[in-house]
Amino acid sequence: MFRLSEDLRYYLYTGKVNLRRGCMSLCELIRTEMKSNPRDSRNVYVFMNRACTIARLIHYERGFYVMYEKRPESGKFRKPVYDARSGKYKISYTDLVCLTEGLARTEIRLPEADIDDSNN
């Protein structure tokens, strides 16, 4: 079943991306540029267009890739704050909900226990 929850890890792709690309092309970006495994079912990868008007999420569940797309009726998404310690835009589920629902967050805090990504 489709699911996004607090027990997953969320990563925002920071490079330029053409969101007309298909799922497998975005998975290749995850492998080559984010240095991560798109088949890791603990991770969700977030891609946004340059104008911040489209967000796509890719998640691997039970042998299938699931792609979600979110577009605001008006306005645009706000990108989260970059975490210099981890070198990534690693965001929580709560922050993802705020991002995709158009709520403004001035600061995103990472729990200390989630900073270590050595088992990716």
C-alpha positions in Angstrom: 0.0 0.0 0.0 1.2 3.6 -0.6 2.6 5.1 2.6 4.7 8.0 3.7 5.3 8.4 7.4 7.5 9.7 10.1 9.6 6.5 10.2 11.0 7.2 6.7 14.0 9.5 5.8 13.4 12.3 3.3 16.1 13.8 1.0 15.7 16.8 -1.3 17.7 16.7 -4.6 19.5 20.0 -4.8 20.6 20.0 -8.5 18.7 21.1 -11.6 16.2 18.5 -12.7 13.8 18.2 -15.6 10.6 16.8 -14.0 9.5 15.5 -17.4 12.0 12.7 -16.8 10.5 9.3 -15.8 11.0 7.3 -12.7 14.0 5.4 -13.9 15.8 8.6 -15.0 15.2 10.1 -11.5 16.5 6.9 -9.9 19.7 7.2 -11.9 20.1 10.7 -10.4 19.6 9.2 -7.0 22.4 6.7 -7.7 24.9 8.9 -9.4 24.4 12.4 -7.9 23.0 11.7 -4.5 25.2 8.6 -4.0 22.3 6.7 -2.6 20.3 3.5 -3.4 16.8 4.3 -4.8 15.7 0.7 -3.7 16.3 1.6 0.0 12.7 1.5 1.2 13.6 3.6 4.2 14.3 6.6 2.0 12.1 9.0 0.1 13.7 11.3 -2.5 12.1 14.7 -3.2 12.7 16.6 -6.5 11.5 20.1 -7.2 11.5 22.1 -10.4 13.5 25.4 -10.5 10.3 27.5 -10.1 9.3 25.4 -7.0 5.9 24.8 -8.4 6.1 21.0 -8.7 7.4 18.5 -6.2 7.9 14.8 -7.0 8.7 12.1 -4.5 10.1 8.7 -5.2 9.8 5.8 -2.8 10.5 2.1 -3.2 7.9 -0.2 -1.6 7.7 -4.0 -1.8 9.4 -4.3 -5.2 7.8 -1.3 -6.9 8.8 2.3 -7.3 6.1 4.8 -6.2 6.1 8.3 -7.6 4.0 11.1 -5.9 3.5 14.5 -7.5 2.3 17.6 -5.8 1.4 21.0 -7.4 0.0 23.9 -5.5 -3.0 25.6 -7.0 -1.3 28.9 -6.7 2.1 30.1 -5.4 5.1 27.9 -4.9 6.9 25.6 -2.4 9.5 26.9 -0.1 12.8 24.9 -0.1 13.9 23.7 3.3 17.0 24.9 5.1 20.3 23.3 4.1 22.0 21.3 6.9 25.8 22.0 6.6 26.7 19.2 9.1 25.3 16.4 7.0 25.8 18.2 3.6 22.2 17.4 2.6 18.7 18.7 2.7 17.6 15.9 4.9 14.1 16.7 6.2 11.6 15.2 8.6 8.2 14.0 7.7 6.7 17.0 9.5 8.9 19.3 7.4 7.9 17.5 4.2 4.2 18.0 5.1 4.9 21.7 5.7 6.8 22.0 2.5 4.1 20.4 0.4 1.2 22.1 2.2 2.7 25.6 1.7 3.3 26.2 5.4 6.3 28.4 6.2 9.1 27.0 8.4 11.9 29.3 9.4 14.2 26.6 10.7 14.4 22.8 10.2 16.0 20.9 13.1 17.5 17.5 12.5 17.5 15.0 15.4 21.0 14.2 16.5 20.4 10.5 16.0 19.4 10.9 12.4 22.6 12.7 11.3 24.6 9.5 10.8 23.9 8.2 7.2 26.8 5.8 7.2 24.6 2.7 6.6 23.3 4.0 3.2 
